[in-house]
Amino acid sequence: MKHLVLAFAFGGLVLAPLAATAGGTIETACLRSDRPAAGRALCGCLQAVANAVLSPSQQKQGASFFADPHSAQEVKASKRPADDAFWARWELFAETAVKHCQ
């Protein structure tokens, strides 16, 4: 299982793979989901990206989407500034995960 560590280089976000242990909120929610691709390697990678990009409270909020995907749409459609800020970070998480967790 590969995990990622956040490093800042040349003013941009760079993630470098390292072996580590995870077991965080995102990984647990991913493993408990009914998605066929949700294995230890993928879910562990998602957790590593979450650790690099999201705060613990953002991870908790995002983890709820695995059990209730509709709630993600509610947050995305919300006009609350806090939801807008969360959604921007969640999109960064998703983009980073796509690049590093395939």
N, C-alpha and C positions, 0 to 999 in steps of 0.2 A: 504494500500500500504506500503510495507516494503522497506526501503532503507538501504544502507550499509555505514559504516564509516570505513575508513582505520585505522588500528592500526598495529604497528609492535611489535611482541612478539616472543621471542626465535629466532630472526634472520630471521623470515619468514613473509610472508604477511598473515595477519589474518583479515577477514572482519566480523564485528559484526552487526546484524540487528538492526536497530533503525527506529522508525517512523519519517519521515521528509517529506518535500516538495521538489520536484525537478522541472521539467519543463525546463530542459536543452535541448541542441542541439540534443543529441542522443534520448532522450525521444520523442521529437517533431517529429523527422524523423521516428522513430519507429511507432508512432501513425498514421502518415500520409501514412505509407506503406500499400500495399495491402495484407499483410500477415494475414492469419486468426487468428493466435494466438496473434496478436499485440494488447493487451489490456492494460489498465492503470497499472495493477499490474506488468505485465512483462516489459513493457516499462519503468516504474518507476524504477524497479530493475536494468535494463540495465543502466539507467542514473546514479544510485548510484554507480554501479561498474565502469562506465566510469569516474565519479568524483574521484574515488579512484585510478585509474590506468592510465588514459590518461590526458594529458594537454588540455587546451581549444582548442588549434589549432589542436591537434590530434583528439579531439572530432568532430570538424567541418569537418575535412577531412573524418573521419569515417562515419559521418552522411550522407555524399554524397553517400555512398554505398547502403543505403536503397532505393534510387531512381534510382541508376545506378549500379547494382551489377557487371557489366562487368568492371567498373573502379577499383574495388578491385583486379581483376585478373591482370590488367595492373600494378598496384602498386606492387603486389606480384612478378610479372615477371621482374620488373624493375631492372636494375643493379646499379641504383644511390644509394650511401650510405645513403642519407636522406630517401629514400623509404625503404631501408633495415631496418633502425632504426625504422621508423614508423611501418613497418610490424611486427617487433619483439614485440613492445608494443601492437599492435592490436591483435596479437595472445595471449598475456598475458590477455588482456581484454576478449577475447572470452573464454579462458579456465576458467577464474574466473567467468564469467557470467554463464557458464554451471554449475558450482558448486553451485552457489548461487541463480540462478533465475529460478528454475524449479518448 
